[in-house]
Amino acid sequence: MHDRLTLSVSILDPSLTPEQIEAISPKEQLLTIMDHLKSTGMLSHVIKVGLLVTDLSQFKDLNAEYVKYFGIKPPVRVCVEIPSKEVIAFFHVFKDSATQEFAKVQTNMHVQSISKWAPPNIGPYSQANKIDNIAFLAGQ
């Protein structure tokens, strides 16, 4: 059995002024968050990502950077715009109760297809990840 841990990451120092916060681009914020997570060795253990961004119109640029951090079995993801000046990410990982080792995805569904009649399923996220008979779905 695994224990669920949620890691919340924001790069911003509470002492920054609103002007200083606005000077840090969302792309720079995301890169700092992802580089920090990579430095901890946790990337391969992330099951789900909640990405809270300041402006969804910048999603394409942010997504281009995000995709560089995960391999062929990326985490499921939800991305939402929030009224904030900072990018915030929530990373869900699981730790084995007995061994205290971090778990990896047990079952993964990552579809990459192009359809003439349906929306494309292309992106740096999986549609579903499963661990301990719990399925995590993209967009939820």
N, C-alpha and C positions, 0 to 999 in steps of 0.2 A: 504494500500500500504506500502511496505517496502523499506527502503534505504539499499543499499548494502555497507558493510564495508569490507575491506581487511586488515587483521592483518599480518604483515610481522615480522617474529621472527628469529633472529640469536643470538646465545649466546656469540659471540666473541666480546671482547673489542678491539676497534681499536688500542689501544696502544700495543697489543700483537705482538711479533716478529713472523716471519714465523716459527721459530723453536718451539716457545711456542704453536702456533696453531697446528702444526703437532703432538704435544704431547697429544692433546685432541682427543681421538678416535671418529669416527663418531657416534658410539653407545652412548658414553657419551654426545655428543652434542645433539643427538635426545632426550635422556632421560631428559636432562635439559630443552629443548624446551617444551616437552610434560608436564613435571611437572609444568613448569611455567603456561602453558595454563590451566592445571587442577586447579591450585591455584586461578585462576581468576574466576572460575565457568563457563567458556565459552564452555567447551567440548560439552555439550548437545545442543549447539546452532550452532555448525559448520556444514555448508552445504557442503563445498568442501575444500579439502586440496591439495595444490601444494607442493610436497616434492622434493627439489633439493638436491641431494646427491653427494658426491665426487667420489664414485666408485660403480657402479651397481653390481659388484661382491659381495659386502657386503649387498646387498638388503635382502637376506634371514634372516640374523641376525638382521638387522634394522626392518624388518617386524615383527619378533617375539616379539620385544619390542612394536612396534606401536599398535599391535592388543590388547594389554592389556588396552588401554585407552578408547576404544569405546565399546558400548553395541551392541544390536542386529540390530540397525539402524545406522551403521557407515556412515560417510560422503563419498561422491564420492572422488576419489583420482586420481591424476596424479603424477607419479614419474619419474624424469629425472636426468641423470648424467650431472654434470657441471664441468668445469675445475677450481675447487676451493678447498680450504682446509677446508671449513666450510659447514656444513649442514644448509640449509635455508628452512623455511617452510612458506607458505602463507595459512592463514585460512580465508575462506570467511564466513561471518555472515551477518544477516539481522536484521535491527532494524525497528520496527513499527514507521511510520512517526508521528502518532498521540500520541501514548502512550509512545514512546521512550523505549519500552520493546523489548528485543531481541526475535526474532522469532525462532520457531523450524520447522523442516521439515514438510511439509503438506502431501506429498505423497512420498513413498519410495519404491524402487525396489532393493532388496538385494537377489540375487540368490546364493544358495549354492548347487551345483550339481556336480556329477562325471559322465562323459560320456566316452564311449569307442571309440567314433568317433569324438568328438569335444573337444576343449580345456576346461579344468575344470574352472568353475566359483567359485573358492574358494578364499576367501581373506578377510581381514579386511577393506573392502570398499563396498559401494553400487554401483550398476550399474547405478542408476539414483536417484536423489532427486529433488523434485519439490516444488517450493514456488512461489506464485503470478503468476501462469501459465508460469513460466520459468523453464525449465528442465535443470539440470546440469548432465552431463554424465561423467562417469569414463574415464580416459585417454585423456580428452580434456581440 
